[in-house]
Amino acid sequence: MPESEIKKIVIIGAGNVATNLAQALTKAGFDIIQIYGRTDHSAKALADKVKSSYTSNLNDLNMEGDIYFVSVVDSALKDILKKINVGDKLIVHTSGSTPIDILKNSSSNYGVFYPLQTFSKHKKLDFKNIPVCLEANSDRNLKLLTSLAKTISKNVKNINSEQRAAIHLAAVFSCNFTNHMFVIAEEILNKYNIPFDMVKPLILETAKRIADEKPHKVQTGPAKRDDHETIAKHLNMLVNDKEYMEIYKLITENIIKHKNQTE
Amino acid sequence: MPESEIKKIVIIGAGNVATNLAQALTKAGFDIIQIYGRTDHSAKALADKVKSSYTSNLNDLNMEGDIYFVSVVDSALKDILKKINVGDKLIVHTSGSTPIDILKNSSSNYGVFYPLQTFSKHKKLDFKNIPVCLEANSDRNLKLLTSLAKTISKNVKNINSEQRAAIHLAAVFSCNFTNHMFVIAEEILNKYNIPFDMVKPLILETAKRIADEKPHKVQTGPAKRDDHETIAKHLNMLVNDKEYMEIYKLITENIIKHKNQTE
């Protein structure tokens, strides 16, 4: 058990973030005393992984927790908060896009604990390098969250709600939209009977090369080269998929515009 | 020197692809006898790296080569080919988007040697895992290219011109457009004084997680969850940048459409 005023943890949520967070906290020595999930099935699946009790009834919330993590999809957060009562216990949400104030009627001790990563229930990630963005309603609570966060990550930052919203938006571009580029690439390849494996080394290198360079410095390809002939060929290949064509056009125009601004 | 009928290599081009290719071939034991570059400066820079002669005059092309790689930007390819005469020597281009036929008047022995990767002059990549897409005008030439390619990569494929064009288009989505998502992310973060470093672990994980999973299976984020409240918040944050807003809208709509098709 790490040295911390926080020992017992209740996790409200059993999705991708909750699963990875619960596992990291267990590994760090904390006691997860209860998992709440929307269904017994989802709650039990996570509870089994971290040797915890579980419930799917918010009225049965264990009141012995030192901290309550509310880690549910953003669209469910408001409803869940209305239904729970944690007294004056420390309560945090894990949402990038939600301001800290959403918690102000839930307790006099509250904060945000936002791990910036894309999580899956089925893949356990090492939290060590995952940035954890913290915000709290008091110095004392920020201190508590900081000491907690540092047990699982070496990348802990104080981030206010406005900054966190920007980080979340940047994450949508860096992760979700990027992943959708992979979806489109796969579909194009499949149409020509080429396995998606072909572009995997390229995808990995694209992510690795920005480790030490600014992304606009490492841009390559027809848009960057103002190669209108190749761009025209590509648009022609997308003629039967207007939406991909639109996406191609818009991003290409934006790369060209950027290029002209930074040259 | 590897066992191969090809021993002496001339490389026409001194850019990103030419640089990485020349270095990989040198490492495999081939003799790069000449580099042509648009300027003496660019030609010499690469020639020095691979202990080769160089020229910036196409009339001075060394005729002793067993193979001639034309590795120039797509838009310059046609012009360069008009200006060179390699007799009946084997000549290949390295372009993803250009059909093999562009070479048919350049020699009776020709082909394509397309390494599928994003290259930089300044970063030497290990060719071992880079897919090399080959096409040739005869079985004999394909055999020659295959044995050459296998000395630098363990991922050598026969790919026709139509497939290669599709691969190149998929590469633009997977690499150039993905990289542009990073450019946008960085700009958003900078506006809020947050270092781009924050999203680097996320970017790396996004690339890694598709190693064993189809990209649409690992999609996360507000579009995937049909979280219209968060999407509206994001669009609101982009209100002063219409182009980013358009890109956000278009990709988000496409993720939602895909989701509904595959669910």
Interface residues (C-beta under 8 A of the other chain):
Chain A: N16 V73 D74 S75 S97 L116 Q117 T118 F119 S120 K123 L125 N129 I130 P131 N155 K157 I159 E162 Q163 A165 A166 I167 H168 L169 A170 A171 V172 F173 S174 C175 N176 F177 T178 N179 H180 M181 F182 V183 I184 A185 E186 I188 L189 K191 Y192 N193 I194 F196 M198 V199 K200 P201 L202 I203 L204 E205 T206 A207 K208 R209 I210 A211 K214 P215 H216 V218 Q219 T220 G221 P222 A223 K224 R225 D227 E229 T230 K233 H234 M237 L238 E243 Y244 E246 I247 Y248 L250 I251 E253 N254 I255 K257 H258
Chain B: N16 V73 D74 S75 S97 L116 Q117 T118 F119 S120 K123 L125 N129 I130 P131 N155 K157 I159 E162 Q163 A165 A166 I167 H168 L169 A170 A171 V172 F173 S174 C175 N176 F177 T178 N179 H180 M181 F182 V183 I184 A185 E186 I188 L189 K191 Y192 N193 I194 F196 M198 V199 K200 P201 L202 I203 L204 E205 T206 A207 K208 R209 I210 A211 K214 P215 H216 V218 Q219 T220 G221 P222 A223 K224 R225 D227 E229 T230 K233 H234 M237 L238 E243 Y244 E246 I247 Y248 L250 I251 E253 N254 I255 K257 H258
